[in-house]
């Protein structure tokens, strides 16, 4: 229930930079400009409705053509328009094959591979197929001097010509004209219009031409084909299909009112003969008459062009709701500014120092709870490695999942340097008078006078000053092992039980970190460790039963603060084996038992002192 009463916000990082600020507002201004241009260009502030239309056509034109075997024939609209092919389309005949004086008789079939015969046995009575002109009678008869075909009962003589004449018989149809009347309606706005505009009268329609007026509703067929990129004479031989596209893009707002048709043309069928099985467009029709009491017909195989009129369009009108929706949908475009600037900060084109600090402040990495991510630092490398723990492979040999710059623990560094500053003997101080201030040393860290710490007791540690070097317990570091593990690079690592413990202080072969003076001063020095523990718990006993364990674990933490710095969140820093060995030699367990590797991430010295590893 408490979770319902919470509000979460995104984490923001503010960078004071004139360059980044100028870039941010420049990008935002550019995005705003693009959004406004697109809104005005595409009219995204409007509500749209699709067109509902009806189309009627009227073709005009007369020509005279010579038909083989017939003679000169005048063709008018009733002869060449043919039957209506489909809704919103019209057909114009451009070529024709004529077969005259056909009667219901018996005659030889047109020869082809399937219809040639030698005897009556090759012809089956009553047979037919989709290529036949009639029904077979079962007789094999002569078609010409060289070939014999099956006899059929059909309209004889059958049509024998397969290819249309060239040039087209009705090539003059190129000059025919068509008047297209298109009525449209937008139901959502109750708006009506047609392509014959109110200012177009009969005089205008008789004289208008598309070459000078793109709104003229009368079209010359040759111009339609030419504007589609085709040649009318070639297309007229076998026919084809042309599309007449009428587009209505209407703006019904008062200030920008516009609603006019726009015409375009294109060929809709495949024009390449060698790529189509049945090129062009054709159909058959017949004219019947009675001669001497017998019915005869003249068969026409007409080739022509079908014109399909297709109407597209939409109308838009201002809508406050659509404007709000568009504004809301475009707000996400401003994220492009963030993405570009984040990318720029992450590259060295802007700053090599700002990038890592920016991402560390902006992004908090959370590792999978089922995976243990270890933080490894080598003395011969400047970066800190994040490595996934493995139960099979040595930690020294694992490849890092990422490399991070070391985040120096400035608090630890300041305290350590202050503690290591040489103290000034009070006897040398000029004019040191009695009072509370007498005897106070000049160093910022606690000296021998700091409470009942380890330095207050007698023994080898008594009298050691805070700024002095290593005392009797200081040494040159652990000796080189005669048989160091294969993963060891410094020669001073001990064999380990777990793969997670197999870590050396170095990535490549060289001197061990434990042999350096800073390791002795910052990690092993008893006075510094005792001061840290006393700082964490001022009332702790300097000689308690757990003092050795507390000093040992405090030394571990000193190493982490020194060599790793501030570990990344959810990453467990690991102390190299050679350093662990050196620390345990200095502050051994009374029973010689150690718990070993325990990946627990703690950040305080008090928690370090309470560990039992």
Buried (B, 14 or more C-beta within 10 A) or exposed (E): EEEEEEEEEEEEEEBEBEEBEEBBEEBBEEBEEEBEEBBEEEBBBBBBBEBEBEBEBEBEBEBEBEBEEEEEBEBEEEBBBBEEBEEBBBBBBBBBBBBBBBBEEBBBBBBEEEBBBEEBEBBEEEEBEEEBBBBBBBBBBEBEEEEBBBBBBBBBBBBEEEEBBEEBBBBBBBBBBBBBBBBBBBEEBEBEBBBBEEEBEEEBEEEBEBEEEEBBBBBBBBBBBBBBEBEBBBBBBBBBBBBBBBBBBBBBEEEEEEBEBEBEBEBEBEBEEEEEEEBBBBBEEEEEEEEEEEEBBBBBBBBBBBBBBBBEBBBBBBBEEBBEEBEEEBEEBBEBBEEEBBEBBBEEEBBEEBBBBBBBEEEEBEBEEEEBBBBBBBBEBEBBBBBBBBEEBBBBEBEBEEEBBBBEBEEBBEBBEBBBBEBBEEEEBEEEEEEEEEEBBEBEBBBBBBBEBBBBEEEEBEEBBBBBEBBEBBBEBBEEBEEBBEBBBBBBBBEBEEBBBBBBBBBEEEBBBBBBEEBBBBBBBBBBBBBBBBBBEEEBEBEEEBBBBBBBBBBBBBBBBBBBBBBBEBBBBBBBBBBBBBBBEBBEEEEEEBEEBEBEBBEEBBBBBEBEB
